[in-house]
Amino acid sequence: MQLDGRLSRMLHLLIHMDRAKGPVTSTDAAEMLHTNPVVVRRTMAGLRDAGLVRSVKGHAGGWTLLKPLDSVTMLDVYHAVGEPRIFAIGLADPAPDCLVEQAVNASMTHALKKAEAMLIAQLGDITLAEIARDFEQRLSGHATQGEFSDAGSMVASP
């Protein structure tokens, strides 16, 4: 089963966008994320609809942040990318005749709902600014390496 990386990719991109000197084009974002610009535009549309980013068309256009990183949580981005399924675990038969399987389903459903609620709460507690500070600490430990040039533009890591 393939994992849904939209949340992770958009968190990554938003932090890059915060450090960019100007708008980030869908092409630049796609190169960084190793995907297609159409995929970036489609995914970013959800962030635009949520009021997190805006897009400007044309020669000097691209995507820019509308909010500071300290006012955006992982939960905000999770909602904006369409609330992807959190767990790959599921029920073998959602409407079984077997009483044992009914008991298993009830127990699993309860456990999964509880775990999902805890994870959702945690996503709401983490701002993108906190993630960016972690990045800054990691960058300071690798002063000669990193994902940004001194000018703050996006560049590939060595």
SULJOQUI-V247720 format. One record per residue. RES is the residue in one letter. SS is DSSP state (2 for helix, 1 for strand, 0 for the rest). Layout:
RES;SS / RES;SS
This chain:
M;0 / Q;0 / L;0 / D;0 / G;0 / R;2 / L;2 / S;2 / R;2 / M;2 / L;2 / H;2 / L;2 / L;2 / I;2 / H;2 / M;2 / D;2 / R;2 / A;0 / K;0 / G;0 / P;0 / V;1 / T;0 / S;2 / T;2 / D;2 / A;2 / A;2 / E;2 / M;2 / L;2 / H;0 / T;0 / N;0 / P;2 / V;2 / V;2 / V;2 / R;2 / R;2 / T;2 / M;2 / A;2 / G;2 / L;2 / R;2 / D;2 / A;0 / G;0 / L;0 / V;1 / R;1 / S;1 / V;1 / K;0 / G;0 / H;0 / A;0 / G;0 / G;1 / W;1 / T;1 / L;1 / L;0 / K;0 / P;0 / L;2 / D;2 / S;2 / V;0 / T;1 / M;2 / L;2 / D;2 / V;2 / Y;2 / H;2 / A;2 / V;0 / G;0 / E;0 / P;0 / R;0 / I;0 / F;0 / A;0 / I;0 / G;0 / L;0 / A;0 / D;0 / P;0 / A;0 / P;0 / D;0 / C;0 / L;2 / V;2 / E;2 / Q;2 / A;2 / V;2 / N;2 / A;2 / S;2 / M;2 / T;2 / H;2 / A;2 / L;2 / K;2 / K;2 / A;2 / E;2 / A;2 / M;2 / L;2 / I;2 / A;2 / Q;2 / L;2 / G;2 / D;2 / I;0 / T;1 / L;2 / A;2 / E;2 / I;2 / A;2 / R;2 / D;2 / F;2 / E;2 / Q;2 / R;2 / L;2 / S;2 / G;0 / H;0 / A;0 / T;0 / Q;0 / G;0 / E;0 / F;1 / S;0 / D;0 / A;0 / G;0 / S;0 / M;1 / V;0 / A;0 / S;0 / P;0
